[in-house]
Amino acid sequence: MTAPTGAPWRGQAHHLLTRAVTYADSVLDAVTPQLLSRPTPCHAWDLRMLLEHAEESLAILHEGVTACQIAASPALAPAHPASHASSAAAPVSVFRQCAAALLHASAQADGDLPVTIEGHPMPLDCLRTAGALEIAVHAWDISQSCGQRLPIPDEAAADLLAQVRLLVPRLGRHPLFAAPALAPPRSTSSDHLTAYLGRPVRTKDSFVRASAADQPDSVT
């Protein structure tokens, strides 16, 4: 899942989006049908629900890149019909198709046009960066749920960490994100990024949290 050969270069934000999708692609190899009911770091969501939410987010990002507007905010939680088939192939395939379509659209988009979100303009590169954050952190969630625990690559995590406080401030983040968790000494950029977004940091023996709460609030 890479930008098409010969596509116009759209700068560091598109490159960051590409790296996030590449990381997600590696994580998805760990998803199996037996794991779809596993809990995730996103409170009250199992793995299937998280995959569905990620697919919805990719579709919304694609709308923003291609139409230069996003009509409405995504729902806080995806639907979880009991009739869904047990196979993991379908949600993984849809995720990959949506991610590839997003990268293709991003590579071709006119970076000078703003994206309008509910009447408010946003630079396209800001949307690309927000998309990279959404994809990378939910890929990390998926990896934790599968027991793979593949960290976000250091360079991509460091670049996202430099932008995350602008996209997700400490105040006014509930209920989309829990309060920042603690990152122990010598944590990686991946640890610092996910901890800031309310995910517990796994040490050798336990999780490190900002508080004694058993579960973080909803994190999307």
HELIX and SHEET records of a PDB file:
HELIX    1   1 GLY A   11  LEU A   28  1                                  18    
HELIX    2   2 PRO A   33  LEU A   35  5                                   3    
HELIX    3   3 LEU A   47  ALA A   67  1                                  21    
HELIX    4   4 ALA A   89  GLN A  108  1                                  20    
HELIX    5   5 LEU A  124  CYS A  146  1                                  23    
HELIX    6   6 ASP A  154  LEU A  167  1                                  14    
HELIX    7   7 SER A  189  TYR A  196  1                                   8    
SHEET    1   A 3 GLN A  69  ILE A  70  0                                        
SHEET    2   A 3 VAL A 115  ILE A 117  1                                        
SHEET    3   A 3 HIS A 120  MET A 122 -1                                        
SHEET    1   B 2 VAL A 201  ARG A 202  0                                        
SHEET    2   B 2 PHE A 207  VAL A 208 -1                                        
END                                                                             
